[in-house]
Amino acid sequence: MSRKAARTGPGAMVLVAMEQYFPEAERIVTDGLALPILPFGYRAEVRLIGPITNWVIKKSEQKVPGLWGGIMARKAYIDDKVSHDADGQIEAVVNLGAGFDTRAYRLPALARVPVWEVDLPSNIDAKRSRLEKLFEPVLAHVTLVPIDFDHEDLATVLSSHGYTSDIKTFSIWEGVTQYLTEDGIRATFQLLARAPAGSRLVFTYTPKDFIDGEVFYGQEYLYKQMLLKDKIWFFGIDPEHVDDFLDEYGWRVLEHLGYDELSERYVKPTGRNLQSMAIERIVYAEKL
């Protein structure tokens, strides 16, 4: 993953922090740590533009339709799944490409299981700095793991930080897979293939036809930005081949959803009218 990709780490949490400016009944995600976890510059940005969040959403929807609702809905979905499975189903959580995600610190169910948060060294260093200021001492059940997914072996790095692949694990891969090469993706799935039966996995992915420039789904701006200008998106999957891809590594799909379905579950109940995002899908799977 490139330095440009690393700079996207705080981006989703900036939006979550701004989401907190809505009344609680209208929030898709409630996260009191979203603002405090961010580095100083991002906190200042949120405080400056947070009061005009509705205007920001309107502008973002014009440029990247469905971005806001998609990020919030996928976070709410993963919160639900990991909270449910942490209640006796799994023994550990590994958050791959965790960025500034706060689940390990705000979800009560995760206080009872060890969590490994894995990301690029620059993001891990920045997050550790914030955690040291927010929690004294830093929460013992969370281990921060720096790695370059494309050039280091995930199993080796995790093992060096105390993780063993023989424990039933819930793995989270949120908003990350498109930034990796196919070699990086398959190296990670080699580790996931060794997970014990009953382990769980949630990951998001971008359809291959978008990555290949065949179908734009109304996201021409994002294609030009991420694939032509910044050149930081590489990997996509054909939605029809997701089951076969996971089967190759001993996983079975439990749910495979588009963001229209996520929006129905998590956005509609708030009464807000937000578009859904067609260039990302989410998969919830079980290790056989």
Backbone hydrogen bonds, N-H to C=O, Kabsch-Sander energy under -0.5 kcal/mol:
donor,donor_aa,acceptor,acceptor_aa,energy
6,A,2,S,-1.9
7,R,3,R,-1.7
8,T,5,A,-1.4
9,G,6,A,-1.8
11,G,8,T,-1.0
12,A,8,T,-0.6
14,V,10,P,-1.8
15,L,11,G,-1.5
16,V,12,A,-2.0
17,A,13,M,-2.6
18,M,14,V,-1.9
19,E,15,L,-2.0
20,Q,16,V,-0.8
20,Q,17,A,-0.7
21,Y,18,M,-1.9
22,F,19,E,-1.8
26,E,23,P,-2.0
27,R,23,P,-0.7
27,R,24,E,-1.1
31,D,29,V,-0.6
34,A,31,D,-1.1
37,I,33,L,-2.3
38,L,35,L,-1.4
42,Y,39,P,-0.6
43,R,39,P,-2.2
44,A,40,F,-2.6
45,E,41,G,-1.8
46,V,42,Y,-2.4
47,R,43,R,-2.4
48,L,44,A,-1.8
49,I,45,E,-2.5
50,G,46,V,-2.8
52,I,49,I,-1.6
53,T,50,G,-1.7
56,V,52,I,-2.0
57,I,53,T,-2.8
58,K,54,N,-2.1
59,K,55,W,-2.2
60,S,56,V,-2.7
61,E,57,I,-2.6
62,Q,58,K,-1.2
63,K,59,K,-1.4
64,V,60,S,-3.7
67,L,64,V,-2.0
70,G,66,G,-2.4
71,I,67,L,-2.3
72,M,68,W,-2.3
73,A,69,G,-2.6
74,R,70,G,-2.3
75,K,71,I,-1.8
76,A,72,M,-2.4
77,Y,73,A,-2.3
78,I,74,R,-2.4
79,D,75,K,-2.6
80,D,76,A,-2.1
81,K,77,Y,-2.3
82,V,78,I,-2.8
83,S,79,D,-2.1
84,H,80,D,-2.1
85,D,81,K,-2.4
86,A,82,V,-1.8
87,D,83,S,-0.5
87,D,84,H,-0.9
88,G,86,A,-1.8
89,Q,85,D,-1.1
90,I,85,D,-1.8
91,E,168,K,-3.5
92,A,168,K,-1.1
93,V,114,P,-2.1
94,V,170,F,-2.2
95,N,116,W,-3.0
96,L,94,V,-0.8
96,L,172,I,-3.1
97,G,95,N,-0.6
97,G,118,V,-2.2
98,A,95,N,-0.8
98,A,118,V,-2.0
100,F,9,G,-0.8
101,D,98,A,-2.2
105,Y,102,T,-1.9
106,R,102,T,-1.3
106,R,103,R,-0.6
107,L,103,R,-2.2
110,L,107,L,-1.5
111,A,107,L,-0.5
111,A,108,P,-1.3
112,R,109,A,-0.8
113,V,110,L,-0.9
115,V,141,H,-3.3
116,W,93,V,-2.8
117,E,115,V,-0.5
117,E,143,T,-2.7
118,V,95,N,-3.1
118,V,116,W,-0.6
119,D,145,V,-2.1
123,N,120,L,-0.6
124,I,120,L,-2.3
125,D,121,P,-2.8
126,A,122,S,-1.8
127,K,123,N,-2.4
128,R,124,I,-2.8
129,S,125,D,-1.9
130,R,126,A,-1.5
131,L,127,K,-2.8
132,E,128,R,-2.4
133,K,129,S,-0.8
133,K,130,R,-0.7
134,L,130,R,-1.8
135,F,131,L,-2.9
142,V,139,L,-1.3
143,T,115,V,-2.8
145,V,117,E,-3.4
147,I,119,D,-2.5
149,F,147,I,-0.6
151,H,148,D,-1.5
152,E,148,D,-2.1
154,L,152,E,-0.6
157,V,153,D,-2.4
158,L,154,L,-2.9
159,S,155,A,-2.4
160,S,156,T,-2.0
161,H,157,V,-0.6
161,H,158,L,-1.3
162,G,159,S,-1.8
163,Y,158,L,-2.2
167,I,164,T,-1.2
170,F,92,A,-2.7
171,S,169,T,-0.7
171,S,200,R,-2.7
172,I,94,V,-2.7
173,W,202,V,-2.5
175,G,173,W,-0.6
177,T,204,T,-0.5
179,Y,176,V,-2.3
180,L,177,T,-1.5
185,I,181,T,-2.3
186,R,182,E,-2.8
187,A,183,D,-2.2
188,T,184,G,-1.7
189,F,185,I,-2.1
190,Q,186,R,-1.5
191,L,187,A,-1.0
192,L,188,T,-2.2
193,A,189,F,-2.0
194,R,191,L,-1.6
195,A,192,L,-1.5
198,G,287,K,-2.7
199,S,196,P,-1.8
200,R,169,T,-2.2
201,L,285,A,-1.9
202,V,171,S,-2.5
203,F,283,V,-2.1
204,T,173,W,-2.1
205,Y,281,R,-2.1
208,K,237,I,-1.2
210,F,207,P,-1.0
211,I,207,P,-1.6
212,D,208,K,-2.6
213,G,210,F,-1.4
214,E,209,D,-2.7
215,V,209,D,-1.5
219,Q,216,F,-2.7
223,Y,219,Q,-2.2
224,K,220,E,-2.5
225,Q,221,Y,-2.4
226,M,222,L,-3.0
227,L,223,Y,-2.1
228,L,223,Y,-1.2
229,K,224,K,-2.6
230,D,225,Q,-3.0
232,I,226,M,-2.6
233,W,226,M,-1.2
234,F,178,Q,-3.7
235,F,178,Q,-1.1
237,I,206,T,-1.7
241,H,238,D,-2.6
242,V,239,P,-1.0
245,F,241,H,-2.5
246,L,242,V,-2.5
247,D,243,D,-2.4
248,E,244,D,-1.5
249,Y,246,L,-1.6
250,G,247,D,-1.5
251,W,246,L,-2.2
252,R,286,E,-3.0
254,L,284,Y,-3.1
255,E,284,Y,-2.2
257,L,282,I,-2.6
259,Y,277,M,-0.6
259,Y,280,E,-0.6
261,E,258,G,-0.6
262,L,258,G,-1.4
263,S,259,Y,-2.3
264,E,260,D,-1.8
265,R,261,E,-1.6
266,Y,262,L,-2.7
267,V,263,S,-1.6
268,K,263,S,-2.5
270,T,267,V,-1.6
271,G,267,V,-0.5
271,G,268,K,-1.8
272,R,267,V,-0.8
274,L,272,R,-0.9
278,A,276,S,-0.6
280,E,277,M,-0.7
281,R,205,Y,-2.3
282,I,257,L,-2.4
283,V,203,F,-2.6
284,Y,255,E,-2.9
285,A,201,L,-3.0
286,E,252,R,-2.7
287,K,199,S,-2.5
288,L,250,G,-2.6
